[in-house]
């Protein structure tokens, strides 16, 4: 029974996630409500500018790190070394010789490539979510209806 209920819930979620919605924003009435929404707008703008600034700084730092990495690679070419051996015995001119033969080579560099993680920084969804909550807390209403 529980499995069936969970399956129905998941199915309903997928159906609603494909729907299109229209939102109507109804601002609060009165001077205090308007002032409150203005503060929400200021907070949202500050949030977006901060996110944009962080994203730009992240991109700049990544560019510098990448330039350092490229420079390091030019100064320090990759080195190779054997990671596993096997013994190989051969007879040459009547003499039996056993030597080690490399079966696996690894290439390594002292330079570490930077990881780009800037895509997580510039996301405005948190700014938008905060604005929506602020707008509603000021007395505004967000009427969300499915468009058919």
C-alpha positions as CSV (number, residue, x, y, z in Angstrom):
1,X,0.0,0.0,0.0
2,X,2.8,2.4,1.0
3,X,4.7,1.6,-2.3
4,X,1.6,2.3,-4.3
5,X,1.0,5.7,-2.5
6,X,4.7,6.7,-3.1
7,X,4.4,5.7,-6.8
8,X,1.3,7.8,-7.2
9,X,3.0,10.8,-5.5
10,X,6.0,10.5,-7.8
11,X,3.8,10.2,-10.8
12,X,1.8,13.3,-9.8
13,X,5.1,15.2,-9.3
14,X,6.2,14.4,-12.8
15,X,2.8,15.5,-14.2
16,X,3.0,18.8,-12.4
17,X,6.6,19.4,-13.3
18,X,5.6,19.3,-17.0
19,X,2.8,21.9,-16.5
20,X,3.1,25.6,-17.5
21,X,2.2,28.2,-14.8
22,X,1.3,31.8,-14.9
23,X,2.0,34.0,-11.9
24,X,0.2,37.2,-11.0
25,X,2.0,39.3,-8.5
26,X,-0.4,41.4,-6.4
27,X,1.5,44.0,-4.3
28,X,0.5,44.9,-0.8
29,X,-1.7,47.9,-0.3
30,X,-0.7,50.9,1.7
31,X,2.5,52.9,2.1
32,X,4.1,50.5,4.6
33,X,3.6,47.6,2.2
34,X,5.0,49.6,-0.7
35,X,8.0,50.6,1.4
36,X,8.5,47.0,2.4
37,X,8.5,45.8,-1.2
38,X,11.0,48.5,-2.1
39,X,13.3,47.1,0.6
40,X,12.8,43.6,-0.9
41,X,13.8,45.0,-4.4
42,X,16.9,46.6,-2.9
43,X,17.8,43.3,-1.2
44,X,17.3,41.4,-4.4
45,X,19.5,43.8,-6.4
46,X,22.2,43.7,-3.8
47,X,22.0,39.9,-3.8
48,X,22.3,39.8,-7.6
49,X,25.2,42.3,-7.7
50,X,27.0,40.3,-5.0
51,X,26.5,37.0,-6.9
52,X,27.7,38.6,-10.1
53,X,30.7,40.1,-8.4
54,X,31.6,36.7,-6.9
55,X,31.2,35.0,-10.3
56,X,33.5,37.5,-11.9
57,X,36.1,37.1,-9.2
58,X,35.8,33.3,-9.5
59,X,36.3,33.5,-13.3
60,X,39.3,35.8,-12.8
61,X,40.9,33.5,-10.2
62,X,40.3,30.5,-12.4
63,X,42.0,32.3,-15.3
64,X,45.0,33.1,-13.2
65,X,45.2,29.6,-11.9
66,X,44.9,28.2,-15.4
67,X,47.7,30.5,-16.6
68,X,49.9,29.3,-13.7
69,X,49.1,25.7,-14.6
70,X,50.1,26.3,-18.3
71,X,53.3,28.0,-17.2
72,X,54.1,25.1,-14.8
73,X,53.6,22.6,-17.6
74,X,56.0,24.4,-19.8
75,X,58.7,24.5,-17.1
76,X,58.0,20.9,-15.9
77,X,57.4,18.4,-18.7
78,X,55.7,15.2,-17.8
79,X,57.8,12.4,-16.5
80,X,57.1,8.7,-17.0
81,X,57.9,5.9,-14.8
82,X,57.2,2.2,-14.7
83,X,54.6,1.1,-12.3
84,X,54.8,-2.7,-12.8
85,X,57.4,-5.1,-14.1
86,X,57.7,-8.7,-15.2
87,X,60.7,-10.9,-15.5
88,X,61.7,-11.9,-19.0
89,X,64.2,-14.6,-19.6
90,X,66.0,-14.8,-23.0
91,X,68.8,-16.9,-24.4
92,X,71.2,-14.9,-26.5
93,X,74.3,-16.5,-28.0
94,X,74.0,-19.4,-25.6
95,X,73.7,-17.2,-22.5
96,X,70.5,-17.1,-20.5
97,X,69.7,-13.5,-19.4
98,X,66.9,-12.5,-17.1
99,X,65.8,-8.9,-17.2
100,X,62.9,-6.8,-16.0
101,X,60.5,-5.6,-18.6
102,X,58.0,-2.8,-17.9
103,X,54.4,-3.7,-18.3
104,X,52.7,-0.5,-17.2
105,X,53.9,3.1,-17.5
106,X,52.5,6.0,-15.7
107,X,52.9,9.6,-16.7
108,X,52.9,12.2,-14.0
109,X,53.3,16.0,-13.7
110,X,54.0,18.1,-10.7
111,X,51.5,20.6,-12.1
112,X,47.9,20.3,-10.9
113,X,45.2,21.5,-13.2
114,X,42.7,23.8,-11.5
115,X,39.1,22.8,-11.1
116,X,36.5,25.3,-12.4
117,X,33.7,25.6,-9.9
118,X,32.4,29.1,-10.9
119,X,29.1,27.8,-12.4
120,X,27.8,27.3,-8.8
121,X,28.5,30.9,-7.8
122,X,26.5,32.9,-10.3
123,X,23.1,31.2,-9.7
124,X,20.4,33.8,-9.0
125,X,17.8,31.3,-7.8
126,X,18.5,32.0,-4.1
127,X,18.1,35.8,-4.7
128,X,14.8,35.1,-6.4
129,X,13.6,32.8,-3.6
130,X,14.5,35.3,-1.0
131,X,12.7,38.1,-2.9
132,X,9.5,36.0,-3.2
133,X,9.5,35.3,0.5
134,X,10.1,38.9,1.3
135,X,7.3,40.1,-1.1
136,X,4.8,37.7,0.6
137,X,6.0,38.7,4.1
138,X,5.2,42.4,3.1
139,X,1.6,41.4,2.5
140,X,1.9,40.7,-1.3
141,X,0.3,37.8,-2.9
142,X,1.8,35.6,-5.7
143,X,-1.1,33.9,-7.4
144,X,0.2,30.9,-9.4
145,X,-2.1,29.1,-11.8
146,X,-1.6,26.3,-14.3
147,X,-2.0,27.3,-17.9
148,X,-4.0,24.8,-19.9
